[in-house]
């Protein structure tokens, strides 16, 4: 059962349960993908049916961000826990490293995925890196083929939203990977080019504010957050 927030269905799982589901999907056969929408992506989905279909078509839809948690509570259908994509990814990598599985990193500016790969290999001994490619390419075909040839078990697709969700929905099965995860700016964090908010800010639901202060160019995008809450309120009244 998914919890509907403005047309996006979220899986009501804790971080531990989400990681367990991710591990199951890696073993399940076939290709699956995971998305981690924040309020900004929910707003994009309201206006873009193709994006909404790609997001809802994921095997796991995880609430990344305090805004989604607040929205679900305002609608009277609370979600149990915020599941930040980056924390889900880190925990999944621990498990993959233990099993000697391989990972392909797709996205971010040239050079970032390479640095992220080096850091991840140090942090998760046993993890195999099947390959990397930056996120600024013209054609999907050669990238899909490269991933297929690499035999990667999982792919982190970090192209920003909704590009990464559309990419996974369209190309996932052809990559031959078992699990693809759409993780926004995570490669920048893994590479160390962007810092996450300190724990205090994260624990108090203020990561968005920290990110805004460190990169004021995000202001335009973040105006979607109050808009999201207005839409949630309107949708709640209609119920
Ligand atoms: N990006 C990319 N290809 C594109 C557009 C964006 O690889 O065509 C990357 C960008 O370099 C960044 C990530 O996608 O690493 C998106 O980061 P953002 O902070 O926007 O994502 P968020 O985590 O906020 O969803």
py3Dmol code that shows the C-alpha trace and the ligand (Angstrom):
import py3Dmol

protein = """\
ATOM      1  CA  UNK A   1       0.000   0.000   0.000  1.00  0.00           C
ATOM      2  CA  UNK A   2       1.386   3.386  -0.974  1.00  0.00           C
ATOM      3  CA  UNK A   3       0.667   6.738   0.621  1.00  0.00           C
ATOM      4  CA  UNK A   4      -0.532   9.237  -1.979  1.00  0.00           C
ATOM      5  CA  UNK A   5       0.894  12.754  -1.817  1.00  0.00           C
ATOM      6  CA  UNK A   6      -0.414  14.889  -4.700  1.00  0.00           C
ATOM      7  CA  UNK A   7      -0.373  11.971  -7.132  1.00  0.00           C
ATOM      8  CA  UNK A   8       2.928  10.397  -6.091  1.00  0.00           C
ATOM      9  CA  UNK A   9       2.608   7.109  -4.187  1.00  0.00           C
ATOM     10  CA  UNK A  10       5.200   6.740  -1.425  1.00  0.00           C
ATOM     11  CA  UNK A  11       6.220   3.451   0.164  1.00  0.00           C
ATOM     12  CA  UNK A  12       5.639   3.716   3.903  1.00  0.00           C
ATOM     13  CA  UNK A  13       8.900   2.153   5.060  1.00  0.00           C
ATOM     14  CA  UNK A  14      11.603   2.936   7.595  1.00  0.00           C
ATOM     15  CA  UNK A  15      15.179   3.337   6.346  1.00  0.00           C
ATOM     16  CA  UNK A  16      16.008  -0.190   7.594  1.00  0.00           C
ATOM     17  CA  UNK A  17      13.016  -1.676   5.777  1.00  0.00           C
ATOM     18  CA  UNK A  18      13.803   0.242   2.584  1.00  0.00           C
ATOM     19  CA  UNK A  19      17.380  -1.087   2.590  1.00  0.00           C
ATOM     20  CA  UNK A  20      16.072  -4.601   3.134  1.00  0.00           C
ATOM     21  CA  UNK A  21      13.709  -4.187   0.161  1.00  0.00           C
ATOM     22  CA  UNK A  22      16.630  -2.872  -1.913  1.00  0.00           C
ATOM     23  CA  UNK A  23      18.645  -5.975  -1.033  1.00  0.00           C
ATOM     24  CA  UNK A  24      15.711  -8.198  -1.991  1.00  0.00           C
ATOM     25  CA  UNK A  25      15.379  -6.413  -5.341  1.00  0.00           C
ATOM     26  CA  UNK A  26      19.069  -7.075  -6.041  1.00  0.00           C
ATOM     27  CA  UNK A  27      18.324 -10.784  -5.642  1.00  0.00           C
ATOM     28  CA  UNK A  28      14.867 -10.839  -7.209  1.00  0.00           C
ATOM     29  CA  UNK A  29      15.731 -11.276 -10.889  1.00  0.00           C
ATOM     30  CA  UNK A  30      14.756  -8.758 -13.558  1.00  0.00           C
ATOM     31  CA  UNK A  31      15.454  -5.028 -13.411  1.00  0.00           C
ATOM     32  CA  UNK A  32      13.971  -2.670 -10.811  1.00  0.00           C
ATOM     33  CA  UNK A  33      14.453   0.979  -9.990  1.00  0.00           C
ATOM     34  CA  UNK A  34      14.228   3.183  -6.923  1.00  0.00           C
ATOM     35  CA  UNK A  35      13.260   6.856  -6.754  1.00  0.00           C
ATOM     36  CA  UNK A  36      13.602   9.315  -3.875  1.00  0.00           C
ATOM     37  CA  UNK A  37      11.252  12.242  -4.522  1.00  0.00           C
ATOM     38  CA  UNK A  38      11.347  15.446  -2.489  1.00  0.00           C
ATOM     39  CA  UNK A  39       8.573  18.108  -2.622  1.00  0.00           C
ATOM     40  CA  UNK A  40      10.207  19.720  -5.644  1.00  0.00           C
ATOM     41  CA  UNK A  41       9.908  16.478  -7.608  1.00  0.00           C
ATOM     42  CA  UNK A  42       6.302  15.970  -6.460  1.00  0.00           C
ATOM     43  CA  UNK A  43       5.563  19.443  -7.845  1.00  0.00           C
ATOM     44  CA  UNK A  44       7.245  18.513 -11.146  1.00  0.00           C
ATOM     45  CA  UNK A  45       5.094  15.362 -11.275  1.00  0.00           C
ATOM     46  CA  UNK A  46       1.899  17.414 -10.822  1.00  0.00           C
ATOM     47  CA  UNK A  47       2.633  19.167 -14.080  1.00  0.00           C
ATOM     48  CA  UNK A  48       4.436  16.477 -16.019  1.00  0.00           C
ATOM     49  CA  UNK A  49       2.483  13.207 -16.505  1.00  0.00           C
ATOM     50  CA  UNK A  50       5.495  11.390 -18.019  1.00  0.00           C
ATOM     51  CA  UNK A  51       7.574  12.216 -14.943  1.00  0.00           C
ATOM     52  CA  UNK A  52       4.728  11.101 -12.658  1.00  0.00           C
ATOM     53  CA  UNK A  53       4.429   7.806 -14.492  1.00  0.00           C
ATOM     54  CA  UNK A  54       8.178   7.200 -14.271  1.00  0.00           C
ATOM     55  CA  UNK A  55       8.209   7.995 -10.541  1.00  0.00           C
ATOM     56  CA  UNK A  56       5.167   5.854  -9.716  1.00  0.00           C
ATOM     57  CA  UNK A  57       6.536   3.030 -11.879  1.00  0.00           C
ATOM     58  CA  UNK A  58       9.475   2.540  -9.509  1.00  0.00           C
ATOM     59  CA  UNK A  59       9.709  -0.567  -7.346  1.00  0.00           C
ATOM     60  CA  UNK A  60      10.492   1.673  -4.372  1.00  0.00           C
ATOM     61  CA  UNK A  61       9.363   5.286  -3.898  1.00  0.00           C
ATOM     62  CA  UNK A  62      11.132   6.743  -0.854  1.00  0.00           C
ATOM     63  CA  UNK A  63      10.271  10.068   0.838  1.00  0.00           C
ATOM     64  CA  UNK A  64      13.454  12.135   0.603  1.00  0.00           C
ATOM     65  CA  UNK A  65      12.897  15.274   2.591  1.00  0.00           C
ATOM     66  CA  UNK A  66      11.001  16.599   5.558  1.00  0.00           C
ATOM     67  CA  UNK A  67       8.510  18.366   3.263  1.00  0.00           C
ATOM     68  CA  UNK A  68       7.043  15.074   2.027  1.00  0.00           C
ATOM     69  CA  UNK A  69       6.701  13.825   5.615  1.00  0.00           C
ATOM     70  CA  UNK A  70       4.924  17.041   6.627  1.00  0.00           C
ATOM     71  CA  UNK A  71       2.701  16.884   3.524  1.00  0.00           C
ATOM     72  CA  UNK A  72       1.646  13.286   4.208  1.00  0.00           C
ATOM     73  CA  UNK A  73       0.859  14.173   7.847  1.00  0.00           C
ATOM     74  CA  UNK A  74      -1.216  17.195   6.771  1.00  0.00           C
ATOM     75  CA  UNK A  75      -3.225  14.873   4.502  1.00  0.00           C
ATOM     76  CA  UNK A  76      -3.982  12.593   7.453  1.00  0.00           C
ATOM     77  CA  UNK A  77      -1.941   9.702   6.035  1.00  0.00           C
ATOM     78  CA  UNK A  78       1.390  10.043   7.846  1.00  0.00           C
ATOM     79  CA  UNK A  79       4.531   8.350   6.572  1.00  0.00           C
ATOM     80  CA  UNK A  80       6.637   6.618   9.202  1.00  0.00           C
ATOM     81  CA  UNK A  81      10.053   8.064   8.451  1.00  0.00           C
ATOM     82  CA  UNK A  82      12.058  10.297   6.159  1.00  0.00           C
ATOM     83  CA  UNK A  83      14.318   8.125   3.982  1.00  0.00           C
ATOM     84  CA  UNK A  84      17.012  10.343   2.441  1.00  0.00           C
ATOM     85  CA  UNK A  85      18.277   8.894  -0.834  1.00  0.00           C
ATOM     86  CA  UNK A  86      21.893   9.362   0.184  1.00  0.00           C
ATOM     87  CA  UNK A  87      21.416   7.377   3.412  1.00  0.00           C
ATOM     88  CA  UNK A  88      19.576   4.629   1.575  1.00  0.00           C
ATOM     89  CA  UNK A  89      22.457   4.519  -0.932  1.00  0.00           C
ATOM     90  CA  UNK A  90      25.140   4.387   1.764  1.00  0.00           C
ATOM     91  CA  UNK A  91      23.431   1.500   3.559  1.00  0.00           C
ATOM     92  CA  UNK A  92      22.856  -0.389   0.320  1.00  0.00           C
ATOM     93  CA  UNK A  93      26.542  -0.005  -0.546  1.00  0.00           C
ATOM     94  CA  UNK A  94      27.539  -1.522   2.811  1.00  0.00           C
ATOM     95  CA  UNK A  95      25.495  -4.556   1.962  1.00  0.00           C
ATOM     96  CA  UNK A  96      26.718  -4.726  -1.663  1.00  0.00           C
ATOM     97  CA  UNK A  97      30.346  -4.501  -0.512  1.00  0.00           C
ATOM     98  CA  UNK A  98      29.771  -7.433   1.860  1.00  0.00           C
ATOM     99  CA  UNK A  99      28.535  -9.509  -1.046  1.00  0.00           C
ATOM    100  CA  UNK A 100      31.183  -8.336  -3.538  1.00  0.00           C
ATOM    101  CA  UNK A 101      28.573  -6.840  -5.894  1.00  0.00           C
ATOM    102  CA  UNK A 102      29.415  -4.249  -8.539  1.00  0.00           C
ATOM    103  CA  UNK A 103      28.222  -0.672  -9.045  1.00  0.00           C
ATOM    104  CA  UNK A 104      28.161   1.675 -12.034  1.00  0.00           C
ATOM    105  CA  UNK A 105      28.085   5.428 -11.369  1.00  0.00           C
ATOM    106  CA  UNK A 106      26.284   7.581 -13.937  1.00  0.00           C
ATOM    107  CA  UNK A 107      25.967  11.344 -13.616  1.00  0.00           C
ATOM    108  CA  UNK A 108      27.389  14.669 -12.435  1.00  0.00           C
ATOM    109  CA  UNK A 109      30.019  16.830 -14.093  1.00  0.00           C
ATOM    110  CA  UNK A 110      33.092  15.253 -15.752  1.00  0.00           C
ATOM    111  CA  UNK A 111      35.528  13.900 -13.153  1.00  0.00           C
ATOM    112  CA  UNK A 112      33.053  13.764 -10.253  1.00  0.00           C
ATOM    113  CA  UNK A 113      31.971  10.126 -10.730  1.00  0.00           C
ATOM    114  CA  UNK A 114      35.657   9.054 -10.908  1.00  0.00           C
ATOM    115  CA  UNK A 115      36.412  10.759  -7.581  1.00  0.00           C
ATOM    116  CA  UNK A 116      33.237   9.339  -6.045  1.00  0.00           C
ATOM    117  CA  UNK A 117      34.289   5.853  -7.202  1.00  0.00           C
ATOM    118  CA  UNK A 118      37.698   6.193  -5.531  1.00  0.00           C
ATOM    119  CA  UNK A 119      36.161   7.398  -2.280  1.00  0.00           C
ATOM    120  CA  UNK A 120      33.494   4.686  -2.263  1.00  0.00           C
ATOM    121  CA  UNK A 121      36.080   1.944  -2.819  1.00  0.00           C
ATOM    122  CA  UNK A 122      38.000   3.230   0.221  1.00  0.00           C
ATOM    123  CA  UNK A 123      34.888   3.539   2.350  1.00  0.00           C
ATOM    124  CA  UNK A 124      33.326   0.195   1.382  1.00  0.00           C
ATOM    125  CA  UNK A 125      36.119  -2.345   0.913  1.00  0.00           C
ATOM    126  CA  UNK A 126      34.833  -5.221  -1.216  1.00  0.00           C
ATOM    127  CA  UNK A 127      32.629  -2.983  -3.370  1.00  0.00           C
ATOM    128  CA  UNK A 128      33.450  -3.382  -7.045  1.00  0.00           C
ATOM    129  CA  UNK A 129      33.141  -0.388  -9.378  1.00  0.00           C
ATOM    130  CA  UNK A 130      31.966  -1.630 -12.788  1.00  0.00           C
ATOM    131  CA  UNK A 131      32.393   1.742 -14.483  1.00  0.00           C
ATOM    132  CA  UNK A 132      31.589   5.445 -14.427  1.00  0.00           C
ATOM    133  CA  UNK A 133      30.294   8.078 -16.850  1.00  0.00           C
ATOM    134  CA  UNK A 134      29.483  11.758 -16.420  1.00  0.00           C
ATOM    135  CA  UNK A 135      25.901  12.956 -16.792  1.00  0.00           C
ATOM    136  CA  UNK A 136      26.399  15.216 -19.786  1.00  0.00           C
ATOM    137  CA  UNK A 137      25.923  12.935 -22.790  1.00  0.00           C
ATOM    138  CA  UNK A 138      23.779  13.233 -25.890  1.00  0.00           C
ATOM    139  CA  UNK A 139      22.704   9.685 -26.684  1.00  0.00           C
ATOM    140  CA  UNK A 140      21.496   7.008 -24.295  1.00  0.00           C
ATOM    141  CA  UNK A 141      22.444   4.046 -26.520  1.00  0.00           C
ATOM    142  CA  UNK A 142      26.225   3.961 -26.002  1.00  0.00           C
ATOM    143  CA  UNK A 143      25.877   4.476 -22.240  1.00  0.00           C
ATOM    144  CA  UNK A 144      23.284   1.705 -21.928  1.00  0.00           C
ATOM    145  CA  UNK A 145      25.573  -0.600 -23.891  1.00  0.00           C
ATOM    146  CA  UNK A 146      28.562   0.293 -21.728  1.00  0.00           C
ATOM    147  CA  UNK A 147      26.611  -0.505 -18.554  1.00  0.00           C
ATOM    148  CA  UNK A 148      25.389  -3.779 -20.033  1.00  0.00           C
ATOM    149  CA  UNK A 149      28.928  -4.763 -20.998  1.00  0.00           C
ATOM    150  CA  UNK A 150      30.203  -3.851 -17.543  1.00  0.00           C
ATOM    151  CA  UNK A 151      27.876  -6.419 -15.947  1.00  0.00           C
ATOM    152  CA  UNK A 152      27.056  -3.996 -13.117  1.00  0.00           C
ATOM    153  CA  UNK A 153      24.627  -5.303 -10.490  1.00  0.00           C
ATOM    154  CA  UNK A 154      23.454  -1.792  -9.567  1.00  0.00           C
ATOM    155  CA  UNK A 155      23.579   1.656 -11.167  1.00  0.00           C
ATOM    156  CA  UNK A 156      23.385   4.990  -9.375  1.00  0.00           C
ATOM    157  CA  UNK A 157      21.703   7.348 -11.855  1.00  0.00           C
ATOM    158  CA  UNK A 158      22.421  10.925 -10.775  1.00  0.00           C
ATOM    159  CA  UNK A 159      21.153  13.203 -13.544  1.00  0.00           C
ATOM    160  CA  UNK A 160      18.801  15.422 -11.534  1.00  0.00           C
ATOM    161  CA  UNK A 161      15.003  15.117 -11.593  1.00  0.00           C
ATOM    162  CA  UNK A 162      13.006  14.258 -13.603  1.00  0.00           C
ATOM    163  CA  UNK A 163      15.736  13.346 -16.083  1.00  0.00           C
ATOM    164  CA  UNK A 164      17.030  10.446 -13.980  1.00  0.00           C
ATOM    165  CA  UNK A 165      13.548   8.981 -13.373  1.00  0.00           C
ATOM    166  CA  UNK A 166      12.671   9.135 -17.084  1.00  0.00           C
ATOM    167  CA  UNK A 167      16.075   7.657 -17.942  1.00  0.00           C
ATOM    168  CA  UNK A 168      15.634   4.694 -15.594  1.00  0.00           C
ATOM    169  CA  UNK A 169      12.063   3.977 -16.722  1.00  0.00           C
ATOM    170  CA  UNK A 170      13.135   3.995 -20.374  1.00  0.00           C
ATOM    171  CA  UNK A 171      16.565   2.387 -20.243  1.00  0.00           C
ATOM    172  CA  UNK A 172      16.623   0.336 -17.030  1.00  0.00           C
ATOM    173  CA  UNK A 173      15.890  -3.127 -18.450  1.00  0.00           C
ATOM    174  CA  UNK A 174      18.312  -2.704 -21.379  1.00  0.00           C
ATOM    175  CA  UNK A 175      21.227  -2.063 -18.989  1.00  0.00           C
ATOM    176  CA  UNK A 176      20.885  -5.602 -17.636  1.00  0.00           C
ATOM    177  CA  UNK A 177      21.467  -4.254 -14.109  1.00  0.00           C
ATOM    178  CA  UNK A 178      19.309  -5.598 -11.291  1.00  0.00           C
ATOM    179  CA  UNK A 179      18.742  -2.309  -9.515  1.00  0.00           C
ATOM    180  CA  UNK A 180      18.957   1.335 -10.587  1.00  0.00           C
ATOM    181  CA  UNK A 181      18.691   4.153  -8.044  1.00  0.00           C
ATOM    182  CA  UNK A 182      17.907   7.765  -8.955  1.00  0.00           C
ATOM    183  CA  UNK A 183      19.936   9.807  -6.494  1.00  0.00           C
ATOM    184  CA  UNK A 184      20.143  13.444  -7.660  1.00  0.00           C
ATOM    185  CA  UNK A 185      23.258  15.199  -6.410  1.00  0.00           C
ATOM    186  CA  UNK A 186      24.608  12.213  -4.422  1.00  0.00           C
ATOM    187  CA  UNK A 187      27.725  11.719  -6.543  1.00  0.00           C
ATOM    188  CA  UNK A 188      28.776  15.273  -5.666  1.00  0.00           C
ATOM    189  CA  UNK A 189      28.401  14.372  -1.987  1.00  0.00           C
ATOM    190  CA  UNK A 190      30.245  11.043  -2.315  1.00  0.00           C
ATOM    191  CA  UNK A 191      33.032  12.817  -4.241  1.00  0.00           C
ATOM    192  CA  UNK A 192      33.247  15.501  -1.545  1.00  0.00           C
ATOM    193  CA  UNK A 193      32.529  18.410  -3.901  1.00  0.00           C
ATOM    194  CA  UNK A 194      29.263  19.176  -2.037  1.00  0.00           C
ATOM    195  CA  UNK A 195      28.890  18.774   1.727  1.00  0.00           C
ATOM    196  CA  UNK A 196      25.763  17.496   3.451  1.00  0.00           C
ATOM    197  CA  UNK A 197      24.314  19.613   6.242  1.00  0.00           C
ATOM    198  CA  UNK A 198      25.756  18.930   9.735  1.00  0.00           C
ATOM    199  CA  UNK A 199      23.808  16.477  11.877  1.00  0.00           C
ATOM    200  CA  UNK A 200      21.987  19.151  13.934  1.00  0.00           C
ATOM    201  CA  UNK A 201      20.433  20.651  10.794  1.00  0.00           C
ATOM    202  CA  UNK A 202      19.508  17.229   9.414  1.00  0.00           C
ATOM    203  CA  UNK A 203      17.943  16.117  12.713  1.00  0.00           C
ATOM    204  CA  UNK A 204      15.811  19.259  12.833  1.00  0.00           C
ATOM    205  CA  UNK A 205      14.497  18.989   9.291  1.00  0.00           C
ATOM    206  CA  UNK A 206      16.583  21.960   8.154  1.00  0.00           C
ATOM    207  CA  UNK A 207      18.824  20.346   5.548  1.00  0.00           C
ATOM    208  CA  UNK A 208      16.980  22.238   2.798  1.00  0.00           C
ATOM    209  CA  UNK A 209      17.799  25.548   4.538  1.00  0.00           C
ATOM    210  CA  UNK A 210      21.465  24.623   4.900  1.00  0.00           C
ATOM    211  CA  UNK A 211      21.638  23.765   1.199  1.00  0.00           C
ATOM    212  CA  UNK A 212      19.958  27.055   0.348  1.00  0.00           C
ATOM    213  CA  UNK A 213      22.509  29.028   2.404  1.00  0.00           C
ATOM    214  CA  UNK A 214      25.447  27.177   0.817  1.00  0.00           C
ATOM    215  CA  UNK A 215      24.074  27.644  -2.698  1.00  0.00           C
ATOM    216  CA  UNK A 216      21.645  30.609  -2.943  1.00  0.00           C
ATOM    217  CA  UNK A 217      21.098  29.831  -6.638  1.00  0.00           C
ATOM    218  CA  UNK A 218      18.755  27.112  -5.383  1.00  0.00           C
ATOM    219  CA  UNK A 219      16.255  29.762  -4.238  1.00  0.00           C
ATOM    220  CA  UNK A 220      14.218  29.620  -7.448  1.00  0.00           C
ATOM    221  CA  UNK A 221      13.878  25.842  -7.179  1.00  0.00           C
ATOM    222  CA  UNK A 222      13.088  26.020  -3.482  1.00  0.00           C
ATOM    223  CA  UNK A 223      10.123  28.303  -4.062  1.00  0.00           C
ATOM    224  CA  UNK A 224       8.448  25.039  -5.045  1.00  0.00           C
ATOM    225  CA  UNK A 225       8.454  24.007  -1.371  1.00  0.00           C
ATOM    226  CA  UNK A 226       5.878  26.571  -0.117  1.00  0.00           C
ATOM    227  CA  UNK A 227       3.887  25.925  -3.295  1.00  0.00           C
ATOM    228  CA  UNK A 228       3.909  22.221  -2.451  1.00  0.00           C
ATOM    229  CA  UNK A 229       2.492  22.917   1.027  1.00  0.00           C
ATOM    230  CA  UNK A 230      -0.237  25.134  -0.450  1.00  0.00           C
ATOM    231  CA  UNK A 231      -1.206  22.341  -2.848  1.00  0.00           C
ATOM    232  CA  UNK A 232      -1.214  19.797  -0.018  1.00  0.00           C
ATOM    233  CA  UNK A 233      -3.523  22.046   2.011  1.00  0.00           C
ATOM    234  CA  UNK A 234      -5.882  22.474  -0.966  1.00  0.00           C
ATOM    235  CA  UNK A 235      -5.871  18.742  -1.624  1.00  0.00           C
ATOM    236  CA  UNK A 236      -6.555  18.026   2.074  1.00  0.00           C
ATOM    237  CA  UNK A 237      -9.590  20.330   2.041  1.00  0.00           C
ATOM    238  CA  UNK A 238     -11.057  18.551  -0.985  1.00  0.00           C
ATOM    239  CA  UNK A 239     -10.959  15.195   0.842  1.00  0.00           C
TER     240      UNK A 239
END
"""
ligand_1 = """\
25
LIG
N 23.275 16.472 -13.802
C 23.732 15.631 -14.777
N 23.268 15.793 -16.053
C 22.372 16.739 -16.390
C 21.885 17.602 -15.370
C 22.353 17.437 -14.067
O 24.534 14.755 -14.514
O 22.017 16.842 -17.554
C 23.779 16.280 -12.425
C 24.368 17.496 -11.760
O 25.702 17.675 -12.159
C 24.240 17.122 -10.293
C 22.958 16.261 -10.290
O 22.703 15.902 -11.629
O 25.316 16.297 -9.916
C 21.711 16.975 -9.773
O 21.974 17.574 -8.598
P 20.882 18.379 -7.786
O 21.572 19.004 -6.648
O 20.066 19.210 -8.718
O 19.949 17.167 -7.327
P 19.051 16.974 -6.056
O 19.847 16.074 -5.159
O 18.717 18.302 -5.489
O 17.877 16.265 -6.666
"""
view = py3Dmol.view(width=600, height=400)
view.addModel(protein, "pdb")
view.setStyle({"model": 0}, {"cartoon": {"style": "trace"}})
view.addModel(ligand_1, "xyz")
view.setStyle({"model": 1}, {"stick": {}})
view.zoomTo()
view.show()
